Amino acid sequence: MARGATRSASFVHETRSSVKYLLVLLVVGVGIWVLVKRLRSGGESPGLAERAAPVAMVECAHCGVHLPAADAVSEGSRLYCSEGHRRLGPAPIPPA
């Protein structure tokens, strides 16, 4: 039985060593793939180029909701979120 145990231990040692080198090769391969991908795309991640510029936000004079300034309905110096709130006018009590 001693011979069988020695052969098993030797096989396990060789397998662990092989797996270790395979893992190192895999990590190096993934690193090279990421590097090549970044170099081909110009070094910038795709999300940065597509990110929109910040939008100016305003507050509705009636309900206090914040909305993009381009979507606001104005009457004089006041801005509203909808035509209905423009007709109702400013809130009698300022929104909290």
ROVO-968346 format. One record per residue (C-alpha): residue number from 1; residue in one letter; z negated, x negated, y negated. Coordinates in nm, 4 decimals, padded with zeros to 6 digits. Example, Ala and Ser with C-alpha at 12.3 -4.5 7.8 and 13.67 -1.06 7.14 Angstrom:
<sites>
@num=1, residu=a, c3=-00.7800, c1=-01.2300, c2=00.4500
@num=2, residu=s, c3=-00.7140, c1=-01.3670, c2=00.1060
</sites>
This chain:
<sites>
@num=1, residu=m, c3=00.0000, c1=00.0000, c2=00.0000
@num=2, residu=a, c3=-00.0521, c1=-00.2890, c2=-00.2311
@num=3, residu=r, c3=00.3195, c1=-00.3621, c2=-00.2358
@num=4, residu=g, c3=00.4054, c1=-00.0044, c2=-00.3317
@num=5, residu=a, c3=00.1511, c1=-00.0030, c2=-00.6144
@num=6, residu=t, c3=00.2886, c1=-00.3309, c2=-00.7483
@num=7, residu=r, c3=00.6436, c1=-00.2002, c2=-00.7463
@num=8, residu=s, c3=00.5376, c1=00.1189, c2=-00.9291
@num=9, residu=a, c3=00.3508, c1=-00.0765, c2=-01.1957
@num=10, residu=s, c3=00.6505, c1=-00.3048, c2=-01.2438
@num=11, residu=f, c3=00.8857, c1=-00.0100, c2=-01.2767
@num=12, residu=v, c3=00.6576, c1=00.1600, c2=-01.5318
@num=13, residu=h, c3=00.6385, c1=-00.1617, c2=-01.7348
@num=14, residu=e, c3=01.0194, c1=-00.1995, c2=-01.7348
@num=15, residu=t, c3=01.0675, c1=00.1667, c2=-01.8315
@num=16, residu=r, c3=00.8221, c1=00.1438, c2=-02.1218
@num=17, residu=s, c3=00.9924, c1=-00.1691, c2=-02.2469
@num=18, residu=s, c3=01.3335, c1=-00.0018, c2=-02.2289
@num=19, residu=v, c3=01.2100, c1=00.3085, c2=-02.4102
@num=20, residu=k, c3=01.0580, c1=00.0916, c2=-02.6824
@num=21, residu=y, c3=01.3921, c1=-00.0809, c2=-02.7484
@num=22, residu=l, c3=01.5768, c1=00.2502, c2=-02.7333
@num=23, residu=l, c3=01.3409, c1=00.3965, c2=-02.9941
@num=24, residu=v, c3=01.3887, c1=00.0970, c2=-03.2262
@num=25, residu=l, c3=01.7658, c1=00.1275, c2=-03.1873
@num=26, residu=l, c3=01.7476, c1=00.4988, c2=-03.2698
@num=27, residu=v, c3=01.5431, c1=00.4389, c2=-03.5869
@num=28, residu=v, c3=01.7824, c1=00.1662, c2=-03.7049
@num=29, residu=g, c3=02.0814, c1=00.3923, c2=-03.6340
@num=30, residu=v, c3=01.9369, c1=00.6811, c2=-03.8343
@num=31, residu=g, c3=01.8572, c1=00.4446, c2=-04.1224
@num=32, residu=i, c3=02.2141, c1=00.3134, c2=-04.1309
@num=33, residu=w, c3=02.3533, c1=00.6689, c2=-04.1130
@num=34, residu=v, c3=02.1387, c1=00.7800, c2=-04.4109
@num=35, residu=l, c3=02.2381, c1=00.4707, c2=-04.6101
@num=36, residu=v, c3=02.6112, c1=00.5252, c2=-04.5469
@num=37, residu=k, c3=02.5817, c1=00.8936, c2=-04.6351
@num=38, residu=r, c3=02.4144, c1=00.8127, c2=-04.9686
@num=39, residu=l, c3=02.6694, c1=00.5447, c2=-05.0550
@num=40, residu=r, c3=02.9604, c1=00.7804, c2=-04.9874
@num=41, residu=s, c3=02.8128, c1=01.0581, c2=-05.2014
@num=42, residu=g, c3=02.7673, c1=00.8306, c2=-05.5014
@num=43, residu=g, c3=02.3934, c1=00.7819, c2=-05.4577
@num=44, residu=e, c3=02.2923, c1=01.1204, c2=-05.5999
@num=45, residu=s, c3=02.1597, c1=01.4027, c2=-05.3914
@num=46, residu=p, c3=02.3775, c1=01.7173, c2=-05.4078
@num=47, residu=g, c3=02.0949, c1=01.9285, c2=-05.5540
@num=48, residu=l, c3=02.0694, c1=01.7206, c2=-05.8723
@num=49, residu=a, c3=02.4312, c1=01.7681, c2=-05.9740
@num=50, residu=e, c3=02.4204, c1=02.1440, c2=-05.9176
@num=51, residu=r, c3=02.0889, c1=02.2089, c2=-06.0917
@num=52, residu=a, c3=02.1271, c1=02.4483, c2=-06.3870
@num=53, residu=a, c3=02.0035, c1=02.3703, c2=-06.7356
@num=54, residu=p, c3=01.6784, c1=02.5395, c2=-06.8484
@num=55, residu=v, c3=01.7174, c1=02.8851, c2=-07.0020
@num=56, residu=a, c3=01.5340, c1=03.0011, c2=-07.3152
@num=57, residu=m, c3=01.2944, c1=03.2845, c2=-07.2320
@num=58, residu=v, c3=01.1743, c1=03.5599, c2=-07.4684
@num=59, residu=e, c3=00.9102, c1=03.8334, c2=-07.4462
@num=60, residu=c, c3=00.9832, c1=04.2055, c2=-07.4656
@num=61, residu=a, c3=00.8120, c1=04.3561, c2=-07.7730
@num=62, residu=h, c3=00.7323, c1=04.6753, c2=-07.5779
@num=63, residu=c, c3=00.6110, c1=04.5715, c2=-07.2305
@num=64, residu=g, c3=00.5588, c1=04.1955, c2=-07.2623
@num=65, residu=v, c3=00.7837, c1=04.0980, c2=-06.9731
@num=66, residu=h, c3=00.9593, c1=03.7597, c2=-07.0092
@num=67, residu=l, c3=01.3365, c1=03.7514, c2=-06.9691
@num=68, residu=p, c3=01.6280, c1=03.5185, c2=-07.0503
@num=69, residu=a, c3=01.7196, c1=03.5326, c2=-07.4180
@num=70, residu=a, c3=02.0826, c1=03.6056, c2=-07.3260
@num=71, residu=d, c3=01.9755, c1=03.9308, c2=-07.1509
@num=72, residu=a, c3=01.7492, c1=04.0570, c2=-07.4312
@num=73, residu=v, c3=01.8359, c1=04.3581, c2=-07.6489
@num=74, residu=s, c3=01.7521, c1=04.2894, c2=-08.0132
@num=75, residu=e, c3=01.6593, c1=04.5112, c2=-08.3050
@num=76, residu=g, c3=01.5818, c1=04.3211, c2=-08.6205
@num=77, residu=s, c3=01.3509, c1=04.0363, c2=-08.5321
@num=78, residu=r, c3=01.2183, c1=04.2062, c2=-08.2172
@num=79, residu=l, c3=01.3560, c1=04.1529, c2=-07.8669
@num=80, residu=y, c3=01.3403, c1=04.4022, c2=-07.5797
@num=81, residu=c, c3=01.4080, c1=04.3899, c2=-07.2058
@num=82, residu=s, c3=01.6161, c1=04.7104, c2=-07.2044
@num=83, residu=e, c3=01.7806, c1=04.9692, c2=-07.4261
@num=84, residu=g, c3=01.5078, c1=05.2177, c2=-07.3295
@num=85, residu=h, c3=01.2318, c1=04.9896, c2=-07.4547
@num=86, residu=r, c3=01.4307, c1=04.9219, c2=-07.7719
@num=87, residu=r, c3=01.4371, c1=05.2995, c2=-07.8382
@num=88, residu=l, c3=01.0615, c1=05.3257, c2=-07.7722
@num=89, residu=g, c3=00.9913, c1=05.0410, c2=-08.0138
@num=90, residu=p, c3=00.7094, c1=04.7915, c2=-08.0087
@num=91, residu=a, c3=00.3990, c1=04.8645, c2=-07.8023
@num=92, residu=p, c3=00.1112, c1=05.0230, c2=-07.9985
@num=93, residu=i, c3=-00.1290, c1=04.7738, c2=-07.8333
@num=94, residu=p, c3=-00.0025, c1=04.4168, c2=-07.7887
@num=95, residu=p, c3=00.0552, c1=04.3328, c2=-07.4212
@num=96, residu=a, c3=-00.2205, c1=04.1300, c2=-07.2587
</sites>
